[in-house]
Amino acid sequence: MKIKEGFLLKTVAGRNIVVPVGAASLDFNAMITLNDTGAFLWKRLESGASEDELVSALLDEYDVDAARASDSVARFIGELEKADLLQEAGK
């Protein structure tokens, strides 16, 4: 899966902010703030990481057990899907 085109992660005043650009800004009237873990996952999704790859990346980067990493990734992906920010990788 991958982040849809038209959404960028920016750091503004030390905060991770997702902003719509171009045509996406016409349909998306919100701003999303991510914590450091969310930004970490977002950056991997920009490259088309799978859910398993995201869990593995969390396990490598943070001191967290597999169950918590898997749950965190599933919840994060669920929120992105609810906001319609994901697409299939390769599209």
N, C-alpha and C positions, 0 to 999 in steps of 0.2 A: 504494500500500500504506500501511498505517497500523498503529500500535502498538495491540494489543488493549486494550480497556477493562480497568481493574483493575490497571494498572501505572503507577507514577509515578516520575519522575526527581527525586531530592532531592539537595541538596548538604549533606553532613554532614562537619564538620571538614575542609572543603576538598576532599572526595572526592565524585565523582559516583556515586550509588548508585541502582539501580533496585529498588524495593520493590513487592511485590504488596499490594493493598488489597482489602477486601471479600471477595467470593466467590473471587477469584483467589488469595487467601492460603491457602485451603483446599487447593488443588491444586498450588501452586508453593512448594516448600520450599527456596528458595535465595535468594541475594542476588547481584546483578550489580553489579560496579564497572566504570564506563566511564572511559576517559581523556577528555581535553577534546574530541578529535575525535569520539569515539563519542557524547558528550553533544550535540555540535553536530548530528550526524546524527539522533540520537534526537529532538531537539526538532523537526526538520523532519518526521520520520515521524509525530509526534503530529498534524500538520496534514494528513497524507495525501500526502506528496511521493512522486513517482515516482523510480525509480532514476536516470533521466536528470537530474531536478531535483537529486538529491543530489550527483551528480557535478559539475554546474554550480555548486552552492553551494560545494563544496570548492574548485573552481578559483577562485572569486571570493574566498574567505576565506583560503586558504592558498597558500603558494608551492610548488605541486606541479604536475607535468605531467599531462596528460590520462590517460595510460596508468596511472600510479600512482593517480590519483584513482578511476578506473574499477575498478581491482583492489581498492582499499581498500573501496569501497562494496559491491562484490560479496561480498567476504569478510564484511563487517559484516552484510549482509542474510542471508547464509548462516547465520551464527551465531544471528541472531534467529529465523530460520525453524527451525533445529534446536531452539531453546528454546521454539518455538511461541508467539512473542510478536507475530507479525504477522497482520494480516487484510487482506482486500481493502479498498481505500478505498471509502467510501460505505456500508459495512455497519455 
